[in-house]
Amino acid sequence: MSTRVAVVTGSNKGIGLATVRALCKEFEGDVYLTARNVLKDSKSTKETNVLFVFHLQILVCVRLCVLGRVVNVSSMNCVSGLKKCSPDLQQRFRNENITEEELVELMQRFVDEAKKGEHKERGWTDGAYTVSKIGLTVLSVIHARRLTKERPNDGILLNACCPGWVRTDMAGPTAPKSPDEGAVTPVYLALLPSGAKEPHGKYLSDKEVQPW
Ligand SMILES: NC(=O)c1ccc[n+]([C@@H]2O[C@H](COP(=O)([O-])OP(=O)(O)OC[C@H]3O[C@@H](n4cnc5c(N)ncnc54)[C@H](OP(=O)(O)O)[C@@H]3O)[C@@H](O)[C@H]2O)c1
């Protein structure tokens, strides 16, 4: 019999580590803690420039994968940030037929316009982090749609979620939620029961599907 496996990226600390802790209690299988740095405090956001953060968030998002369940950890910033974008950008990001190529083109457009300091007048919200999370949420929608179309019998459920505002190195000590509380929604999505058909391709917070 094959062993069930859970893989949690970015799990040397913060919400990722709390997710590993919860899965070790609740998941019947092996849990892999994976991280870029072995030292807990080796990643300062302050040392990382805005555009690099943008790139890493879209490419190396904290992603949690449990046998047939994929969870991308996005942020509530994506919802509030999208509302601040121009109607044209909102329409393009919300288009249910948007392709990966179109999304990449939009992300590149943000980078180019931000480099020139023109992004706000071109209809973008401020902040590379926010735009990266919009991109991650839309990418989750696209990947879920492709799974449904290209691998309909695999039963894989893929979603994006917000953990809430959580006390971690990234968010600081004043946030209301503990890392264990922040892990609740990611773990819920990772452990959706066998045979579940939804949620899939959605954005959730507090275990509830949110309008996107
Ligand atoms: N905390 C909040 O309030 C909050 C709210 C909304 C969303 N989120 C999201 O939740 C996720 C986890 O954040 P957190 O609050 O738990 O932060 P954290 O405690 O600072 O942990 C961040 C994790 O991401 C890893 N990481 C950062 N840059 C990386 C890179 N370039 N390549 C590979 N790994 C990288 C870090 O690894 P290293 O140790 O190697 O740097 C660390 O494991 C993030 O996606 C964040 O945007 C957090």
PDBQT file of the ligand as one rigid body, heavy atoms in Angstrom, charges set to zero:
ROOT
HETATM    1  N1  LIG A 301       1.346  36.383   8.529  1.00  0.00    +0.000 N 
HETATM    2  C1  LIG A 301       0.269  36.951   7.974  1.00  0.00    +0.000 C 
HETATM    3  O1  LIG A 301      -0.446  37.761   8.592  1.00  0.00    +0.000 OA
HETATM    4  C2  LIG A 301      -0.112  36.571   6.563  1.00  0.00    +0.000 A 
HETATM    5  C3  LIG A 301      -1.297  37.135   6.036  1.00  0.00    +0.000 A 
HETATM    6  C4  LIG A 301      -1.679  36.788   4.743  1.00  0.00    +0.000 A 
HETATM    7  C5  LIG A 301      -0.890  35.906   4.016  1.00  0.00    +0.000 A 
HETATM    8  N2  LIG A 301       0.267  35.397   4.555  1.00  0.00    +0.000 N 
HETATM    9  C6  LIG A 301       1.044  34.476   3.736  1.00  0.00    +0.000 C 
HETATM   10  O2  LIG A 301       1.350  33.318   4.457  1.00  0.00    +0.000 OA
HETATM   11  C7  LIG A 301       2.551  32.745   3.932  1.00  0.00    +0.000 C 
HETATM   12  C8  LIG A 301       3.476  32.392   5.087  1.00  0.00    +0.000 C 
HETATM   13  O3  LIG A 301       3.881  33.610   5.694  1.00  0.00    +0.000 OA
HETATM   14  P1  LIG A 301       4.287  33.714   7.235  1.00  0.00    +0.000 P 
HETATM   15  O4  LIG A 301       3.509  34.825   7.803  1.00  0.00    +0.000 OA
HETATM   16  O5  LIG A 301       4.247  32.367   7.871  1.00  0.00    +0.000 OA
HETATM   17  O6  LIG A 301       5.782  34.252   7.076  1.00  0.00    +0.000 OA
HETATM   18  P2  LIG A 301       7.165  33.781   7.702  1.00  0.00    +0.000 P 
HETATM   19  O7  LIG A 301       7.011  33.261   9.086  1.00  0.00    +0.000 OA
HETATM   20  O8  LIG A 301       8.081  34.938   7.490  1.00  0.00    +0.000 OA
HETATM   21  O9  LIG A 301       7.601  32.559   6.765  1.00  0.00    +0.000 OA
HETATM   22  C9  LIG A 301       7.795  32.760   5.390  1.00  0.00    +0.000 C 
HETATM   23  C10 LIG A 301       8.261  31.456   4.766  1.00  0.00    +0.000 C 
HETATM   24  O10 LIG A 301       8.435  31.658   3.348  1.00  0.00    +0.000 OA
HETATM   25  C11 LIG A 301       9.773  31.272   2.990  1.00  0.00    +0.000 C 
HETATM   26  N3  LIG A 301      10.309  32.058   1.906  1.00  0.00    +0.000 N 
HETATM   27  C12 LIG A 301      10.364  33.392   1.821  1.00  0.00    +0.000 A 
HETATM   28  N4  LIG A 301      10.971  33.744   0.685  1.00  0.00    +0.000 NA
HETATM   29  C13 LIG A 301      11.287  32.606   0.041  1.00  0.00    +0.000 A 
HETATM   30  C14 LIG A 301      11.925  32.327  -1.183  1.00  0.00    +0.000 A 
HETATM   31  N5  LIG A 301      12.364  33.294  -1.975  1.00  0.00    +0.000 N 
HETATM   32  N6  LIG A 301      12.083  31.047  -1.534  1.00  0.00    +0.000 NA
HETATM   33  C15 LIG A 301      11.642  30.053  -0.745  1.00  0.00    +0.000 A 
HETATM   34  N7  LIG A 301      11.044  30.260   0.435  1.00  0.00    +0.000 NA
HETATM   35  C16 LIG A 301      10.861  31.536   0.806  1.00  0.00    +0.000 A 
HETATM   36  C17 LIG A 301      10.561  31.511   4.262  1.00  0.00    +0.000 C 
HETATM   37  O11 LIG A 301      11.726  30.733   4.187  1.00  0.00    +0.000 OA
HETATM   38  P3  LIG A 301      13.177  31.270   4.702  1.00  0.00    +0.000 P 
HETATM   39  O12 LIG A 301      13.201  31.092   6.176  1.00  0.00    +0.000 OA
HETATM   40  O13 LIG A 301      14.106  30.400   3.969  1.00  0.00    +0.000 OA
HETATM   41  O14 LIG A 301      13.273  32.715   4.286  1.00  0.00    +0.000 OA
HETATM   42  C18 LIG A 301       9.589  31.004   5.328  1.00  0.00    +0.000 C 
HETATM   43  O15 LIG A 301       9.618  29.603   5.395  1.00  0.00    +0.000 OA
HETATM   44  C19 LIG A 301       3.138  33.781   2.958  1.00  0.00    +0.000 C 
HETATM   45  O16 LIG A 301       2.809  33.408   1.628  1.00  0.00    +0.000 OA
HETATM   46  C20 LIG A 301       2.390  35.052   3.330  1.00  0.00    +0.000 C 
HETATM   47  O17 LIG A 301       2.292  35.944   2.245  1.00  0.00    +0.000 OA
HETATM   48  C21 LIG A 301       0.655  35.705   5.803  1.00  0.00    +0.000 A 
ENDROOT
TORSDOF 0
